[in-house]
């Protein structure tokens, strides 16, 4: 006879940025077993301490997850004060209010806290050294959240994609259907992260272990270059019957991209061995996640409908 299954204690969880790519996935993914309160920008403006206080003070909650941020890397480079207000000041205020309520905070950070000079995937124990305002502001946010309470959690994610707001996979597929010649950085290495997988990993870390504090790297496994990621996306599109014009994407140095204002870390791939050691879960490869996402995406459905209509 199987032992009885211990039911998961239902928690009240606040998700700040619930209309975003990760926020919406968290609301949907955690909502079946917990009471989730989603806060959009209209209810909480991270640039305003008063707005944060007015939104959170009346709420009773056990956990708060903060994926909302100012993530436009080049905009941050030229708007440093705003970047630090949203990515560092707001998390500190949120952590302080949550601590007064006895609530746990999960702060979603970024691979941009590293300088990119390491050859191997970054570990949580590696010393951060951001090379952009965005990375510096997010690192300061990490420090504030953990200084308020060592029991809080920082999860670093990278190259996020998933349902909702289109991301890189949709963009490169659309480009490949209109342009035959494409280039992407071939020397920039990172770890794509599927938002739906990330929700599962966070769920396991927060509710399946006794170790949901400190810093963890959460992303899909098998690092790749930006060029290789794009190539896989358009190959998947071609195999699915989309009218892809591009063939092989040419790799270029990341520093040669004229649109980039801020410096990017050349290698920001992250190791998830710490997460696997704690949870027993080994994140799946990014290829399976990208293929699953694209085959379900509106981008694919649109082109397939046009083909069927034609």
N, C-alpha and C positions, 0 to 999 in steps of 0.2 A: 504494500500500500504506500502510495506517495505521501510524503509529508505535506501538511497544509501549507499553502502559499500565503506568506505574510502580506497583507494588502499594503500598498503604498499610502503613506499618510498624505492626505490632501493638503496642499500648501496654497497660500495666497502669494502669487508672483506678479510683480510689476515689470512690464517690459517697456523700457523707454526707447522710443523710435519704432513703434509697432507697425508703422506703414512702410518701413524700409524692407530691403530684401531679406535680411536676417531677422529683423523684428517680426515681420509677418509670418515667417516660417516658425519662429518660436511660439507665437500666439497659437498657431494651428497645431503645432506638434506637441505642446505641453498642455493644451486646453482640455484634452480628454481626461486627464488624471489630476489636474490642478485647476484652481480658480485663477485665471490670468486676467490681469488688468492692463490693457494696452494704452500707452500714452503717446499720442502723435505730437508733432511740433506745434499744432494749434493749441494743445493743452499744456505743453511744457516747452518753453524756449530756452535752450541750453545756454544762450548768450545772456540770459537774465537771471540773476540769483533770486530776485523776487518771484519770477515765474516758477522757478524750480520749487521754492519754498511753498508757494500757494498750491502747487499741484500735489506735492508729496505730504505735506503736514496733515491733511485731513484723512489720509489713507492708512489703513492697517494692512500690513503685509509681512510675510516671512522672508521673502527673497526679492531682490531687485536685479534685473539683468539690463545692462546698459550697452547696446550695440550702436546707439545713435552717436554721431560724431561729425566733425567737419573733415571730410575725407578727400576733398579736391586738393590733391598734392600741390599743384602749381598755384592754385589760388592761395593756399596757406602760405606759400613762400613769399607772397607779396602782401599778405594780411596777417602778419605775425601776432599782433595783439588779439585779434579775433580768434585765431587758431588756438592760442593758449587759453583764452577765456572758455571756449567750447570744449576743447579736448583735455584740459587740465583743471581749470577752475571749477567747471560744472561737476565733473566727477568727484572732486573734493567735497563740494557742498552736498551732493547726493549721498556720498558715503557718510558724512557727518549726520545728516538727518536720519539715514537708515540705522546708523549705530545707536542713536537715541531711542529707536524703536526696537532694538535688538534684532535687526534684520541683516541678513547676509547680502553682500553685493558681489556681482560678477561683472567685471569691466572687460569689454571686448577691445583688445589692442591690436597691434599690427607687426608685421615683419620689418617695417621701416624703422624700427628702433635699432637695427643693426647697420653697420657701415658697408657690408657686402664684401669685405676683403677675405673672408674665410673661404677655403676651398670646399669644405664639407658642410653638410646641413648644420644649422645652428642648434645648440642645446640651450635649455633654460638657464644653465649655469654660465653661459657665455656672457661676457660683459657688453651691455648695449653701448652703442656709439653712433647715434643717428647723424645722417649727413644732410637732413632737410628740416625745415621748420615743422612740417607735419610730423615727422618721426620724433623730433624733440618734444613736441607738445603732447604726443601720445605717451611717451616715456614718462613725462612729468605727471600725466594722469595716472599711470600705473603706480608711481611712487606715492601720490596722494592717497589713492584708494587703499593701498597696503599699509600706509602709515596710520590711517584712521583705525584700521583693524587688521591684524595679521591673519584673521580668519577669513578675510575676503579673498576673492579669486580673480586672477588676471588670466585671460586666455588670448593668446596671440594667433591671429588668423591671417591669411594672405590670399590674394587673387580670388576673391569671393565671387561666386556666380550661383544662380538658382532661379526659381520661379519668381514672377513679379517683374521688377524693374530689369530691363535688358542689361546684360553685362558684356564682357569681351567675347564670349562664344557667339552670341547673336550678332554683334557688331562685325566680326570678321567674316561670318557667313554671308551677311548682307553685302559686305564689300566684295567678296569673292564672286557674287552673282552679278556684279556690275563692272568690276575691274579685272583685267587679265593679269596685270603686273602688281604684285603685292610685296611689301617688305615689312619685316618685323625684327626687333632686336634679337640677334642670335647668340649674344653673349650674356643675356640677362636670365638668370636661373631662379626659379621659385617653386612654390607648392600650391597648385590650384586647390580651392576649397569649395565643395558643394554645400550650399546652405542646408539642405535637408539632411545630409550626413552630419553636418556640424551640430544640428539640433540633437541628433541621436547621441553624439559624443558628449555634448554638454549634459544631456539627460543622465547618461551613465555616470558622469563625474559628479554631478550634484546630488543625485538620488540613489546611486548604486554603490557608493564608496563612503568611507569615513575621511577621505583626504580631498576635500574640495577647497583648498586654500593655497595661497602662493601663486606661482606662475606655471602655466601649462601651454604647450604649443599644440594647437588643434588644426589639422589640415588633412587633405588626402595624401596618400603616400606616393612615392616615385617622383622626385623632382624632375622638372623639365625646363627647357628654355622657352621663352615667349614665342619664338618662331615655331618650335615643335608643337606647342599648344595650339597655335593657330593652324598649323598644317593638319593636325589631327581633326580639328573642327571642320575644315573645308573638305577633307577626305570623307568624313562621316556624312557631310551634306551631299557630296557627290554620290556616295554609295546609296543614299536614301532617295536619289532621283532628282535632287534639286539642280537647277540650271547653273552650275558652277562654271565660271569662265577661267578662273585662275588655276594654274598648275602647281608648280613648286614655288613656295614662298621663299624669297631670298632673305638671308640673314644679314643684318647690319649692326654696327656697334650701338649700344643704347645711348651713348653720349652724342651720337650723330643725329638723333631725332630732333628736328628744329622746334617742334611744338613743346618740348619739355623745358620748363623754366627751372624746376627744382632738380637737384641731383638725385638719382635713384641708386640704391644699393645694387651692385652687379649680381651678387649672389645673396638671395634672402631665403633660400630653401631652409625649412625647419624640420628637425627631427621630432617624431612623436613617440619615441621610446619610453619617455617618462609616463605618458598617458597609458601606453600599453602595459607598462609594469604595474600601474595602479588598478586598471580596469580589466586587463586581460583582453582588451579589444585592439585589434590591429586595423587601422583605417585602410579602406580599400583603395586601390589605385585610381588616380584621377581619370584615366581613360574610360573606365566603366561608368563613372559618375557623369562625365561630359557627354558620353553617348546617350545615357539615359535621359539627361536633361534636354539635349537637343531634339531627340525624337519626340519629346512631349511639348516642345516649345511652340509658341505662337509663330515664331519665325519660320519653322519648318511647315507648320500647318498652312500658313499663308501661301507659301510657294507651291505646296502640293495642291491647294485649292485652285490656284491660278492655272496650274498645269491641267488639272481635271477639267476646268472650265474651257480651256483652250482645245 
